[in-house]
Protein backbone atom coordinates (compact mmCIF):
# COMPACT_ATOMS: atom_id res chain seq x y z
CA UNK A 1 0.00 0.00 0.00
CA UNK A 2 1.64 3.24 -1.18
CA UNK A 3 -0.64 5.76 0.49
CA UNK A 4 2.41 7.33 2.15
CA UNK A 5 3.16 9.14 -1.12
CA UNK A 6 0.34 11.57 -0.64
CA UNK A 7 -1.84 13.10 2.02
CA UNK A 8 -4.85 12.30 -0.10
CA UNK A 9 -5.24 8.69 -1.18
CA UNK A 10 -5.27 7.86 -4.86
CA UNK A 11 -8.78 7.77 -6.36
CA UNK A 12 -10.04 4.21 -6.26
CA UNK A 13 -11.37 4.48 -9.81
CA UNK A 14 -7.90 5.33 -11.14
CA UNK A 15 -6.39 2.39 -9.29
CA UNK A 16 -9.09 0.01 -10.53
CA UNK A 17 -8.75 1.27 -14.11
CA UNK A 18 -4.97 0.86 -14.02
CA UNK A 19 -5.28 -2.63 -12.59
CA UNK A 20 -7.94 -3.47 -15.20
CA UNK A 21 -5.57 -2.35 -17.98
CA UNK A 22 -3.04 -4.84 -16.67
CA UNK A 23 -0.54 -2.38 -15.22
CA UNK A 24 2.02 -3.81 -12.84
CA UNK A 25 2.55 -2.35 -9.37
CA UNK A 26 5.59 -0.43 -10.61
CA UNK A 27 3.70 0.96 -13.62
CA UNK A 28 0.88 2.09 -11.35
CA UNK A 29 3.35 3.70 -8.95
CA UNK A 30 5.21 5.72 -11.60
CA UNK A 31 2.35 6.20 -14.07
CA UNK A 32 -0.59 6.93 -11.78
CA UNK A 33 0.23 7.32 -8.10
CA UNK A 34 3.40 9.42 -8.28
CA UNK A 35 2.02 11.97 -10.77
CA UNK A 36 -1.08 12.38 -8.59
CA UNK A 37 1.06 12.85 -5.46
CA UNK A 38 3.69 15.10 -7.05
CA UNK A 39 2.01 18.46 -6.23
CA UNK A 40 1.66 17.41 -2.59
CA UNK A 41 5.32 16.36 -2.46
CA UNK A 42 6.37 19.71 -3.94
CA UNK A 43 4.24 21.53 -1.36
CA UNK A 44 6.12 19.74 1.41
CA UNK A 45 9.42 20.71 -0.19
CA UNK A 46 8.26 24.35 -0.39
CA UNK A 47 7.38 24.41 3.31
CA UNK A 48 10.72 22.90 4.32
CA UNK A 49 12.66 25.29 2.06
CA UNK A 50 10.99 28.39 3.49
CA UNK A 51 11.56 27.15 7.05
CA UNK A 52 15.22 26.46 6.35
CA UNK A 53 15.77 29.90 4.84
CA UNK A 54 14.26 31.49 7.94
CA UNK A 55 16.20 29.31 10.35
CA UNK A 56 19.49 29.89 8.53
CA UNK A 57 19.70 33.29 10.21
CA UNK A 58 20.03 31.50 13.55
CA UNK A 59 23.27 29.90 12.29
CA UNK A 60 25.00 33.18 13.10
CA UNK A 61 24.77 32.25 16.78
CA UNK A 62 27.26 29.42 16.23
CA UNK A 63 29.47 31.27 13.76
CA UNK A 64 27.65 30.21 10.60
CA UNK A 65 27.54 33.69 9.13
CA UNK A 66 24.89 34.84 6.72
CA UNK A 67 22.24 37.48 7.21
CA UNK A 68 21.87 36.45 10.85
CA UNK A 69 25.13 38.23 11.67
CA UNK A 70 23.50 41.56 10.89
CA UNK A 71 20.39 40.67 12.84
CA UNK A 72 22.24 39.68 16.00
CA UNK A 73 24.69 42.60 15.78
CA UNK A 74 21.75 44.94 15.43
CA UNK A 75 19.97 43.41 18.40
CA UNK A 76 23.15 43.61 20.49
CA UNK A 77 23.75 47.26 19.56
CA UNK A 78 20.04 48.18 19.47
CA UNK A 79 20.57 49.31 15.89
CA UNK A 80 17.36 48.76 13.98
CA UNK A 81 19.04 49.41 10.64
CA UNK A 82 21.34 46.40 11.13
CA UNK A 83 18.39 44.22 12.13
CA UNK A 84 16.55 45.25 8.99
CA UNK A 85 19.70 44.75 6.89
CA UNK A 86 19.63 41.08 7.84
CA UNK A 87 15.90 40.49 8.18
CA UNK A 88 14.59 42.07 4.97
CA UNK A 89 16.78 40.04 2.56
CA UNK A 90 15.97 36.86 4.50
CA UNK A 91 12.25 37.50 4.21
CA UNK A 92 12.60 38.44 0.53
CA UNK A 93 14.57 35.26 -0.20
CA UNK A 94 12.03 33.07 1.60
CA UNK A 95 9.15 34.84 -0.14
CA UNK A 96 10.78 34.47 -3.58
CA UNK A 97 11.46 30.78 -2.98
CA UNK A 98 7.83 30.24 -1.95
CA UNK A 99 6.51 32.06 -5.02
CA UNK A 100 8.77 30.13 -7.40
CA UNK A 101 7.84 26.77 -5.92
CA UNK A 102 4.15 27.73 -5.90
CA UNK A 103 4.45 28.46 -9.62
CA UNK A 104 6.10 25.08 -10.21
CA UNK A 105 3.36 23.36 -8.21
CA UNK A 106 0.68 25.18 -10.18
CA UNK A 107 2.33 24.24 -13.49
CA UNK A 108 2.46 20.55 -12.55
CA UNK A 109 -1.14 20.57 -11.33
CA UNK A 110 -2.31 22.45 -14.44
CA UNK A 111 -0.42 20.12 -16.75
CA UNK A 112 -2.00 17.13 -15.05
CA UNK A 113 -5.49 18.66 -15.42
CA UNK A 114 -4.88 19.32 -19.13
CA UNK A 115 -3.65 15.76 -19.70
CA UNK A 116 -6.71 14.24 -18.00
CA UNK A 117 -9.20 16.47 -19.84
C-alpha positions in Angstrom: 0.0 0.0 0.0 1.6 3.2 -1.2 -0.6 5.8 0.5 2.4 7.3 2.2 3.2 9.1 -1.1 0.3 11.6 -0.6 -1.8 13.1 2.0 -4.8 12.3 -0.1 -5.2 8.7 -1.2 -5.3 7.9 -4.9 -8.8 7.8 -6.4 -10.0 4.2 -6.3 -11.4 4.5 -9.8 -7.9 5.3 -11.1 -6.4 2.4 -9.3 -9.1 0.0 -10.5 -8.7 1.3 -14.1 -5.0 0.9 -14.0 -5.3 -2.6 -12.6 -7.9 -3.5 -15.2 -5.6 -2.4 -18.0 -3.0 -4.8 -16.7 -0.5 -2.4 -15.2 2.0 -3.8 -12.8 2.6 -2.3 -9.4 5.6 -0.4 -10.6 3.7 1.0 -13.6 0.9 2.1 -11.3 3.4 3.7 -9.0 5.2 5.7 -11.6 2.4 6.2 -14.1 -0.6 6.9 -11.8 0.2 7.3 -8.1 3.4 9.4 -8.3 2.0 12.0 -10.8 -1.1 12.4 -8.6 1.1 12.8 -5.5 3.7 15.1 -7.1 2.0 18.5 -6.2 1.7 17.4 -2.6 5.3 16.4 -2.5 6.4 19.7 -3.9 4.2 21.5 -1.4 6.1 19.7 1.4 9.4 20.7 -0.2 8.3 24.4 -0.4 7.4 24.4 3.3 10.7 22.9 4.3 12.7 25.3 2.1 11.0 28.4 3.5 11.6 27.1 7.1 15.2 26.5 6.3 15.8 29.9 4.8 14.3 31.5 7.9 16.2 29.3 10.3 19.5 29.9 8.5 19.7 33.3 10.2 20.0 31.5 13.5 23.3 29.9 12.3 25.0 33.2 13.1 24.8 32.2 16.8 27.3 29.4 16.2 29.5 31.3 13.8 27.7 30.2 10.6 27.5 33.7 9.1 24.9 34.8 6.7 22.2 37.5 7.2 21.9 36.5 10.8 25.1 38.2 11.7 23.5 41.6 10.9 20.4 40.7 12.8 22.2 39.7 16.0 24.7 42.6 15.8 21.7 44.9 15.4 20.0 43.4 18.4 23.1 43.6 20.5 23.7 47.3 19.6 20.0 48.2 19.5 20.6 49.3 15.9 17.4 48.8 14.0 19.0 49.4 10.6 21.3 46.4 11.1 18.4 44.2 12.1 16.6 45.3 9.0 19.7 44.8 6.9 19.6 41.1 7.8 15.9 40.5 8.2 14.6 42.1 5.0 16.8 40.0 2.6 16.0 36.9 4.5 12.2 37.5 4.2 12.6 38.4 0.5 14.6 35.3 -0.2 12.0 33.1 1.6 9.1 34.8 -0.1 10.8 34.5 -3.6 11.5 30.8 -3.0 7.8 30.2 -1.9 6.5 32.1 -5.0 8.8 30.1 -7.4 7.8 26.8 -5.9 4.2 27.7 -5.9 4.4 28.5 -9.6 6.1 25.1 -10.2 3.4 23.4 -8.2 0.7 25.2 -10.2 2.3 24.2 -13.5 2.5 20.6 -12.6 -1.1 20.6 -11.3 -2.3 22.5 -14.4 -0.4 20.1 -16.7 -2.0 17.1 -15.1 -5.5 18.7 -15.4 -4.9 19.3 -19.1 -3.7 15.8 -19.7 -6.7 14.2 -18.0 -9.2 16.5 -19.8 
